[in-house]
Amino acid sequence: MEKRFTKIANYVAHLAGLPSTFAICCLIIMAWAISGPIFGFSDTWQLVINTGTTIVTFLMVFLIQNTQNRDGTAIQTKLDELIRAGKAHNTFIGIEHLTESEVEEIRKKCEQAAKRHDQKIADAAVKKAAAQKRGSKTRAA
């Protein structure tokens, strides 16, 4: 279900952002406005556009929020990987098309790898400091 929703959300978001979609919506509004005198600017005439735009707006809010959540998480995960490794992995390209749970799994793996890396650096720094301390004691004696 999540994969199907992600595919549909990506497809609809793509269509919604096309210039032709905007042009079609403008034509619908113009046709509605022009038809006003034909229907005597009746309550039903006004209700048609109000209901239509409300339904589309309501659905698009959830669609846009879902797309932004996935994109934001994917971008953050990519940045985390760049910081952790200093070199990006090609496997991170396009993860914004994955489901939210798949992106979250990748993010957790990146965090675990960063913790392991940080621990190695800390251990190496302790060893270096201890070696320097031993070296300074031998020179002093």
C-alpha positions as CSV (number, residue, x, y, z in Angstrom):
1,M,0.0,0.0,0.0
2,E,2.8,2.4,0.9
3,K,4.7,1.8,-2.3
4,R,1.5,2.3,-4.4
5,F,0.7,5.6,-2.5
6,T,4.3,6.8,-3.1
7,K,4.1,6.1,-6.8
8,I,0.7,7.8,-7.1
9,A,1.8,10.8,-5.0
10,N,5.0,11.2,-7.1
11,Y,3.0,11.0,-10.4
12,V,0.3,13.4,-9.3
13,A,2.9,15.9,-7.8
14,H,4.7,15.7,-11.2
15,L,1.5,16.4,-13.1
16,A,0.4,19.2,-10.7
17,G,3.7,21.0,-11.4
18,L,3.4,21.1,-15.2
19,P,2.7,24.3,-17.0
20,S,0.0,22.6,-19.0
21,T,-1.8,21.7,-15.8
22,F,-1.8,25.3,-14.7
23,A,-3.1,26.3,-18.2
24,I,-5.9,23.7,-18.0
25,C,-6.9,25.0,-14.5
26,C,-7.0,28.6,-15.8
27,L,-9.2,27.5,-18.7
28,I,-11.6,25.7,-16.3
29,I,-11.9,28.9,-14.2
30,M,-12.4,31.0,-17.3
31,A,-15.1,28.6,-18.6
32,W,-16.8,28.7,-15.2
33,A,-16.7,32.5,-15.1
34,I,-18.0,32.9,-18.7
35,S,-20.8,30.5,-17.9
36,G,-22.0,32.7,-15.0
37,P,-24.5,34.8,-17.0
38,I,-25.8,31.6,-18.7
39,F,-26.7,30.2,-15.2
40,G,-27.7,33.5,-13.8
41,F,-24.8,33.5,-11.3
42,S,-26.9,31.1,-9.3
43,D,-26.0,29.6,-6.0
44,T,-25.6,26.2,-7.8
45,W,-23.2,27.8,-10.3
46,Q,-21.1,29.2,-7.4
47,L,-21.3,25.9,-5.5
48,V,-19.8,24.0,-8.4
49,I,-16.5,26.0,-8.3
50,N,-16.4,26.2,-4.5
51,T,-16.9,22.4,-4.1
52,G,-14.4,21.5,-6.9
53,T,-11.6,23.8,-5.6
54,T,-12.2,22.7,-2.0
55,I,-11.9,19.0,-2.9
56,V,-8.8,19.5,-5.0
57,T,-7.1,21.7,-2.3
58,F,-8.0,19.3,0.5
59,L,-6.4,16.4,-1.4
60,M,-3.4,18.3,-2.6
61,V,-2.5,19.4,0.9
62,F,-1.9,15.8,2.0
63,L,-0.2,14.9,-1.3
64,I,2.2,17.9,-1.0
65,Q,3.0,17.2,2.6
66,N,3.8,13.6,1.9
67,T,6.1,14.5,-0.9
68,Q,7.9,17.2,1.2
69,N,8.3,14.8,4.1
70,R,10.0,12.2,1.9
71,D,12.1,14.8,0.1
72,G,13.3,16.4,3.3
73,T,14.2,13.1,4.9
74,A,16.0,11.9,1.8
75,I,18.0,15.2,1.5
76,Q,18.9,15.0,5.2
77,T,20.1,11.4,4.8
78,K,22.2,12.3,1.8
79,L,23.8,15.2,3.6
80,D,24.5,12.9,6.6
81,E,26.2,10.5,4.3
82,L,28.3,13.2,2.7
83,I,29.4,14.5,6.2
84,R,30.1,11.0,7.5
85,A,32.0,9.6,4.6
86,G,33.5,12.7,2.9
87,K,32.5,11.0,-0.3
88,A,29.0,10.4,-1.4
89,H,27.8,6.9,-2.4
90,N,26.1,6.6,-5.7
91,T,23.5,4.3,-4.1
92,F,22.1,7.4,-2.3
93,I,21.1,9.0,-5.6
94,G,17.3,8.8,-6.0
95,I,16.4,7.7,-2.5
96,E,13.7,10.4,-2.5
97,H,11.6,8.0,-4.6
98,L,11.6,5.4,-1.9
99,T,8.9,5.0,0.7
100,E,9.2,6.8,4.0
101,S,10.0,3.6,5.9
102,E,12.8,2.7,3.4
103,V,14.4,6.2,3.7
104,E,14.1,5.9,7.5
105,E,15.9,2.6,7.5
106,I,18.8,4.1,5.4
107,R,19.0,7.0,7.8
108,K,19.3,4.7,10.8
109,K,22.1,2.8,9.1
110,C,23.9,6.1,8.3
111,E,23.7,7.1,12.0
112,Q,25.0,3.7,13.2
113,A,28.0,4.0,10.7
114,A,28.7,7.5,11.9
115,K,28.8,6.4,15.6
116,R,31.2,3.5,14.7
117,H,33.4,6.0,12.8
118,D,33.4,8.5,15.6
119,Q,34.4,5.8,18.1
120,K,37.3,4.8,15.9
121,I,38.5,8.4,15.7
122,A,38.2,8.9,19.5
123,D,40.1,5.6,20.2
124,A,42.9,6.7,17.8
125,A,43.1,10.1,19.5
126,V,43.5,8.5,22.9
127,K,46.2,6.2,21.6
128,K,48.0,9.1,20.0
129,A,47.8,11.2,23.2
130,A,49.1,8.3,25.3
131,A,52.0,7.7,22.9
132,Q,52.9,11.4,22.9
133,K,52.8,11.4,26.7
134,R,55.1,8.4,26.9
135,G,57.4,10.1,24.3
136,S,57.7,13.3,26.4
137,K,58.4,11.3,29.6
138,T,61.3,9.4,27.9
139,R,62.8,12.7,26.6
140,A,62.6,14.3,30.1
141,A,64.4,11.4,31.7
